[in-house]
Amino acid sequence: MRLLYSHFVFRFILLLVIGAMLTVSCGRHPGVYAVPAQLSLDLGHDPSGALSFVTMDDPQVEEYLVNDISPDRGFRRWAFIHPELRFRLKETRHLIFTAEFAIPEVTYKVTGPVTVSCAVNGRTIGSLRCAHAGDFRLEEPVPEGLVEADKPTRVTFEAHPRWISPEDGAQLSFLLRSAGFTQ
């Protein structure tokens, strides 16, 4: 019995157990399995895709600004002489164009009432007379056939009168908050 408790027997049994485990683990190779079928997930609206409505603090807004809108990032951006935006719409039926803007008190004191008009692809669709300083919303239906799907859609604004800087002659129309098309 003393032999069973010696270091030699303990080491021998330990080596046998380790050897047996290594022998068992060296078996057949696993089989080959095909890649599972891949499914497409509908994750909704692509955030990097074309938008039909933008706000001036949207990270992608630079892609929609074409002309005469200040590059300053923020909640609102100055519109100058001929502000222009460009959209690419997928759905073109029953569209309503909406623009949110403000006439600041500081420019209104000089200009008085301001009329802001909007054109889509060169055709005027509506105007709004701003008889006081403050926030305004221009909302007009877009005539059927004026906008084509997946083609550039130009939106231009005109404001009369505009504030003209006495120092450098810069002309400011209004502060644009958001613009675009809804259904």
ZADO-1210 file (C-alpha; in nm, 4 decimals, padded with zeros to 6 digits):
<atoms>
<atom x="00.0000" y="00.0000" z="00.0000" code="MET" pos="1"/>
<atom x="00.2848" y="00.2314" z="00.0630" code="ARG" pos="2"/>
<atom x="00.3733" y="00.2117" z="-00.3037" code="LEU" pos="3"/>
<atom x="00.0408" y="00.3667" z="-00.4014" code="LEU" pos="4"/>
<atom x="00.1187" y="00.6754" z="-00.1983" code="TYR" pos="5"/>
<atom x="00.4684" y="00.7325" z="-00.3346" code="SER" pos="6"/>
<atom x="00.5593" y="01.0204" z="-00.5640" code="HIS" pos="7"/>
<atom x="00.6453" y="00.7766" z="-00.8432" code="PHE" pos="8"/>
<atom x="00.2940" y="00.6285" z="-00.8629" code="VAL" pos="9"/>
<atom x="00.1293" y="00.9695" z="-00.8403" code="PHE" pos="10"/>
<atom x="00.3447" y="01.1042" z="-01.1260" code="ARG" pos="11"/>
<atom x="00.2877" y="00.7894" z="-01.3314" code="PHE" pos="12"/>
<atom x="-00.0900" y="00.8075" z="-01.2926" code="ILE" pos="13"/>
<atom x="-00.0846" y="01.1795" z="-01.3722" code="LEU" pos="14"/>
<atom x="00.1164" y="01.1151" z="-01.6920" code="LEU" pos="15"/>
<atom x="-00.1254" y="00.8381" z="-01.7937" code="LEU" pos="16"/>
<atom x="-00.4267" y="01.0679" z="-01.7456" code="VAL" pos="17"/>
<atom x="-00.2658" y="01.3516" z="-01.9448" code="ILE" pos="18"/>
<atom x="-00.1628" y="01.1109" z="-02.2211" code="GLY" pos="19"/>
<atom x="-00.5120" y="00.9657" z="-02.2411" code="ALA" pos="20"/>
<atom x="-00.6642" y="01.3136" z="-02.2668" code="MET" pos="21"/>
<atom x="-00.4247" y="01.4123" z="-02.5457" code="LEU" pos="22"/>
<atom x="-00.4966" y="01.0891" z="-02.7309" code="THR" pos="23"/>
<atom x="-00.8724" y="01.1404" z="-02.7076" code="VAL" pos="24"/>
<atom x="-00.8476" y="01.5014" z="-02.8208" code="SER" pos="25"/>
<atom x="-00.6607" y="01.4077" z="-03.1382" code="CYS" pos="26"/>
<atom x="-00.9539" y="01.2693" z="-03.3234" code="GLY" pos="27"/>
<atom x="-01.1263" y="01.3250" z="-03.6515" code="ARG" pos="28"/>
<atom x="-01.1445" y="01.6670" z="-03.8070" code="HIS" pos="29"/>
<atom x="-01.4785" y="01.8437" z="-03.7822" code="PRO" pos="30"/>
<atom x="-01.6965" y="01.8255" z="-04.0899" code="GLY" pos="31"/>
<atom x="-01.7418" y="02.1038" z="-04.3420" code="VAL" pos="32"/>
<atom x="-02.0539" y="02.3137" z="-04.2929" code="TYR" pos="33"/>
<atom x="-02.2068" y="02.5502" z="-04.5472" code="ALA" pos="34"/>
<atom x="-02.2502" y="02.9183" z="-04.4663" code="VAL" pos="35"/>
<atom x="-02.6052" y="02.9811" z="-04.3415" code="PRO" pos="36"/>
<atom x="-02.8444" y="03.1544" z="-04.5776" code="ALA" pos="37"/>
<atom x="-02.7996" y="03.5330" z="-04.5666" code="GLN" pos="38"/>
<atom x="-03.1080" y="03.7425" z="-04.5011" code="LEU" pos="39"/>
<atom x="-03.1548" y="04.1069" z="-04.5870" code="SER" pos="40"/>
<atom x="-03.2812" y="04.3162" z="-04.2987" code="LEU" pos="41"/>
<atom x="-03.5102" y="04.6111" z="-04.3597" code="ASP" pos="42"/>
<atom x="-03.3552" y="04.8632" z="-04.1245" code="LEU" pos="43"/>
<atom x="-03.5774" y="05.1506" z="-04.2311" code="GLY" pos="44"/>
<atom x="-03.4646" y="05.4882" z="-04.3615" code="HIS" pos="45"/>
<atom x="-03.0980" y="05.5091" z="-04.4604" code="ASP" pos="46"/>
<atom x="-02.9544" y="05.8011" z="-04.2612" code="PRO" pos="47"/>
<atom x="-02.6960" y="05.8660" z="-04.5298" code="SER" pos="48"/>
<atom x="-02.9563" y="05.8595" z="-04.8063" code="GLY" pos="49"/>
<atom x="-03.1306" y="06.1543" z="-04.9639" code="ALA" pos="50"/>
<atom x="-03.3572" y="06.3520" z="-04.7331" code="LEU" pos="51"/>
<atom x="-03.6730" y="06.5269" z="-04.8456" code="SER" pos="52"/>
<atom x="-03.6670" y="06.7712" z="-04.5521" code="PHE" pos="53"/>
<atom x="-03.3621" y="06.9272" z="-04.3829" code="VAL" pos="54"/>
<atom x="-03.2995" y="07.1466" z="-04.0823" code="THR" pos="55"/>
<atom x="-03.0075" y="07.3858" z="-04.0795" code="MET" pos="56"/>
<atom x="-02.8409" y="07.2045" z="-03.7882" code="ASP" pos="57"/>
<atom x="-02.8617" y="06.8652" z="-03.9637" code="ASP" pos="58"/>
<atom x="-02.5133" y="06.7104" z="-04.0129" code="PRO" pos="59"/>
<atom x="-02.5899" y="06.6472" z="-04.3834" code="GLN" pos="60"/>
<atom x="-02.7308" y="06.9918" z="-04.4631" code="VAL" pos="61"/>
<atom x="-02.4247" y="07.0979" z="-04.6662" code="GLU" pos="62"/>
<atom x="-02.5266" y="06.8468" z="-04.9365" code="GLU" pos="63"/>
<atom x="-02.8523" y="07.0411" z="-04.9900" code="TYR" pos="64"/>
<atom x="-02.7248" y="07.4004" z="-04.9859" code="LEU" pos="65"/>
<atom x="-02.6537" y="07.5319" z="-05.3351" code="VAL" pos="66"/>
<atom x="-02.6341" y="07.9102" z="-05.3231" code="ASN" pos="67"/>
<atom x="-02.6569" y="08.2167" z="-05.0974" code="ASP" pos="68"/>
<atom x="-02.7088" y="08.0492" z="-04.7596" code="ILE" pos="69"/>
<atom x="-02.4516" y="08.1173" z="-04.4911" code="SER" pos="70"/>
<atom x="-02.2019" y="07.8402" z="-04.4148" code="PRO" pos="71"/>
<atom x="-02.2221" y="07.9078" z="-04.0393" code="ASP" pos="72"/>
<atom x="-02.3396" y="07.5989" z="-03.8549" code="ARG" pos="73"/>
<atom x="-02.6320" y="07.6470" z="-03.6238" code="GLY" pos="74"/>
<atom x="-03.0026" y="07.6341" z="-03.5583" code="PHE" pos="75"/>
<atom x="-03.0663" y="07.9007" z="-03.8252" code="ARG" pos="76"/>
<atom x="-02.8660" y="08.0250" z="-04.1223" code="ARG" pos="77"/>
<atom x="-02.8789" y="08.3573" z="-04.3015" code="TRP" pos="78"/>
<atom x="-03.0328" y="08.3574" z="-04.6487" code="ALA" pos="79"/>
<atom x="-02.8774" y="08.6202" z="-04.8734" code="PHE" pos="80"/>
<atom x="-02.9910" y="08.7510" z="-05.2166" code="ILE" pos="81"/>
<atom x="-03.0896" y="08.4307" z="-05.4044" code="HIS" pos="82"/>
<atom x="-03.0931" y="08.1376" z="-05.1582" code="PRO" pos="83"/>
<atom x="-03.1186" y="07.7963" z="-05.3220" code="GLU" pos="84"/>
<atom x="-03.1512" y="07.4376" z="-05.2003" code="LEU" pos="85"/>
<atom x="-03.1463" y="07.1101" z="-05.3934" code="ARG" pos="86"/>
<atom x="-03.3334" y="06.7895" z="-05.3105" code="PHE" pos="87"/>
<atom x="-03.3673" y="06.4486" z="-05.4766" code="ARG" pos="88"/>
<atom x="-03.7066" y="06.2955" z="-05.4011" code="LEU" pos="89"/>
<atom x="-03.8121" y="05.9334" z="-05.4347" code="LYS" pos="90"/>
<atom x="-04.1874" y="05.9956" z="-05.3967" code="GLU" pos="91"/>
<atom x="-04.3385" y="06.2894" z="-05.5868" code="THR" pos="92"/>
<atom x="-04.7135" y="06.2570" z="-05.5431" code="ARG" pos="93"/>
<atom x="-04.9149" y="06.4791" z="-05.3068" code="HIS" pos="94"/>
<atom x="-04.6139" y="06.6870" z="-05.1997" code="LEU" pos="95"/>
<atom x="-04.6308" y="06.9868" z="-04.9699" code="ILE" pos="96"/>
<atom x="-04.3362" y="07.2229" z="-04.9538" code="PHE" pos="97"/>
<atom x="-04.2639" y="07.3659" z="-04.6087" code="THR" pos="98"/>
<atom x="-04.0097" y="07.6265" z="-04.4995" code="ALA" pos="99"/>
<atom x="-03.9588" y="07.7620" z="-04.1489" code="GLU" pos="100"/>
<atom x="-03.7776" y="08.0928" z="-04.1190" code="PHE" pos="101"/>
<atom x="-03.7540" y="08.4073" z="-03.9086" code="ALA" pos="102"/>
<atom x="-03.7426" y="08.7788" z="-03.9732" code="ILE" pos="103"/>
<atom x="-03.5183" y="08.9235" z="-03.7000" code="PRO" pos="104"/>
<atom x="-03.6243" y="09.2364" z="-03.5140" code="GLU" pos="105"/>
<atom x="-03.2981" y="09.4130" z="-03.6033" code="VAL" pos="106"/>
<atom x="-03.3579" y="09.3851" z="-03.9810" code="THR" pos="107"/>
<atom x="-03.7359" y="09.4343" z="-03.9580" code="TYR" pos="108"/>
<atom x="-03.6841" y="09.7774" z="-03.7986" code="LYS" pos="109"/>
<atom x="-03.5116" y="09.8873" z="-04.1213" code="VAL" pos="110"/>
<atom x="-03.7077" y="09.6967" z="-04.3890" code="THR" pos="111"/>
<atom x="-04.0593" y="09.6863" z="-04.2482" code="GLY" pos="112"/>
<atom x="-04.2863" y="09.4059" z="-04.3762" code="PRO" pos="113"/>
<atom x="-04.1029" y="09.1453" z="-04.5856" code="VAL" pos="114"/>
<atom x="-04.2561" y="08.9244" z="-04.8545" code="THR" pos="115"/>
<atom x="-04.0865" y="08.5842" z="-04.8944" code="VAL" pos="116"/>
<atom x="-04.1691" y="08.3800" z="-05.2031" code="SER" pos="117"/>
<atom x="-04.0660" y="08.0286" z="-05.2918" code="CYS" pos="118"/>
<atom x="-04.0166" y="07.8568" z="-05.6285" code="ALA" pos="119"/>
<atom x="-03.9739" y="07.4876" z="-05.7081" code="VAL" pos="120"/>
<atom x="-03.7848" y="07.4131" z="-06.0302" code="ASN" pos="121"/>
<atom x="-03.8288" y="07.7757" z="-06.1364" code="GLY" pos="122"/>
<atom x="-04.2055" y="07.7932" z="-06.0799" code="ARG" pos="123"/>
<atom x="-04.3340" y="08.0097" z="-05.7932" code="THR" pos="124"/>
<atom x="-04.5580" y="07.8017" z="-05.5681" code="ILE" pos="125"/>
<atom x="-04.6330" y="08.0521" z="-05.2943" code="GLY" pos="126"/>
<atom x="-04.5407" y="08.3590" z="-05.0945" code="SER" pos="127"/>
<atom x="-04.5899" y="08.4885" z="-04.7436" code="LEU" pos="128"/>
<atom x="-04.6080" y="08.8516" z="-04.6256" code="ARG" pos="129"/>
<atom x="-04.4319" y="08.8865" z="-04.2909" code="CYS" pos="130"/>
<atom x="-04.5967" y="09.1894" z="-04.1265" code="ALA" pos="131"/>
<atom x="-04.3928" y="09.1647" z="-03.8051" code="HIS" pos="132"/>
<atom x="-04.0612" y="09.0307" z="-03.6789" code="ALA" pos="133"/>
<atom x="-04.0678" y="08.6699" z="-03.5611" code="GLY" pos="134"/>
<atom x="-04.0981" y="08.3091" z="-03.6751" code="ASP" pos="135"/>
<atom x="-04.2933" y="08.2109" z="-03.9862" code="PHE" pos="136"/>
<atom x="-04.3920" y="07.8946" z="-04.1693" code="ARG" pos="137"/>
<atom x="-04.4541" y="07.8873" z="-04.5434" code="LEU" pos="138"/>
<atom x="-04.6497" y="07.5774" z="-04.6442" code="GLU" pos="139"/>
<atom x="-04.7712" y="07.5254" z="-05.0011" code="GLU" pos="140"/>
<atom x="-04.8890" y="07.2244" z="-05.2040" code="PRO" pos="141"/>
<atom x="-04.6632" y="07.1359" z="-05.4970" code="VAL" pos="142"/>
<atom x="-04.8478" y="07.1011" z="-05.8308" code="PRO" pos="143"/>
<atom x="-04.8470" y="06.7466" z="-05.9682" code="GLU" pos="144"/>
<atom x="-04.5791" y="06.6903" z="-06.2324" code="GLY" pos="145"/>
<atom x="-04.3572" y="06.9781" z="-06.1169" code="LEU" pos="146"/>
<atom x="-04.1151" y="06.7413" z="-05.9394" code="VAL" pos="147"/>
<atom x="-03.9713" y="06.4253" z="-06.0985" code="GLU" pos="148"/>
<atom x="-03.8617" y="06.1237" z="-05.8946" code="ALA" pos="149"/>
<atom x="-03.4844" y="06.0723" z="-05.8509" code="ASP" pos="150"/>
<atom x="-03.3996" y="06.3951" z="-06.0336" code="LYS" pos="151"/>
<atom x="-03.2591" y="06.7119" z="-05.8756" code="PRO" pos="152"/>
<atom x="-03.5316" y="06.9441" z="-05.7480" code="THR" pos="153"/>
<atom x="-03.4320" y="07.3113" z="-05.7098" code="ARG" pos="154"/>
<atom x="-03.5925" y="07.5262" z="-05.4419" code="VAL" pos="155"/>
<atom x="-03.5268" y="07.9007" z="-05.4540" code="THR" pos="156"/>
<atom x="-03.6403" y="08.1866" z="-05.2345" code="PHE" pos="157"/>
<atom x="-03.6815" y="08.5598" z="-05.2919" code="GLU" pos="158"/>
<atom x="-03.7367" y="08.8190" z="-05.0203" code="ALA" pos="159"/>
<atom x="-03.8389" y="09.1817" z="-05.0731" code="HIS" pos="160"/>
<atom x="-03.7199" y="09.4117" z="-04.9351" code="PRO" pos="161"/>
<atom x="-03.3846" y="09.2842" z="-04.8109" code="ARG" pos="162"/>
<atom x="-03.1768" y="09.4432" z="-04.5370" code="TRP" pos="163"/>
<atom x="-02.8630" y="09.6049" z="-04.6815" code="ILE" pos="164"/>
<atom x="-02.5597" y="09.6556" z="-04.4608" code="SER" pos="165"/>
<atom x="-02.4441" y="10.0193" z="-04.4585" code="PRO" pos="166"/>
<atom x="-02.0812" y="09.9097" z="-04.4022" code="GLU" pos="167"/>
<atom x="-02.0202" y="09.6571" z="-04.6815" code="ASP" pos="168"/>
<atom x="-02.3453" y="09.6389" z="-04.8807" code="GLY" pos="169"/>
<atom x="-02.4181" y="09.2765" z="-04.7823" code="ALA" pos="170"/>
<atom x="-02.7853" y="09.1880" z="-04.8300" code="GLN" pos="171"/>
<atom x="-02.9708" y="08.9715" z="-04.5785" code="LEU" pos="172"/>
<atom x="-03.3141" y="08.8229" z="-04.6496" code="SER" pos="173"/>
<atom x="-03.4171" y="08.6065" z="-04.3523" code="PHE" pos="174"/>
<atom x="-03.2950" y="08.3359" z="-04.1138" code="LEU" pos="175"/>
<atom x="-03.3755" y="07.9909" z="-04.2536" code="LEU" pos="176"/>
<atom x="-03.4523" y="07.7145" z="-03.9995" code="ARG" pos="177"/>
<atom x="-03.5707" y="07.4258" z="-04.2197" code="SER" pos="178"/>
<atom x="-03.7079" y="07.3480" z="-04.5626" code="ALA" pos="179"/>
<atom x="-03.8286" y="07.0514" z="-04.7593" code="GLY" pos="180"/>
<atom x="-04.1078" y="06.8339" z="-04.8836" code="PHE" pos="181"/>
<atom x="-04.3646" y="06.6325" z="-04.6908" code="THR" pos="182"/>
<atom x="-04.6662" y="06.4313" z="-04.7972" code="GLN" pos="183"/>
</atoms>
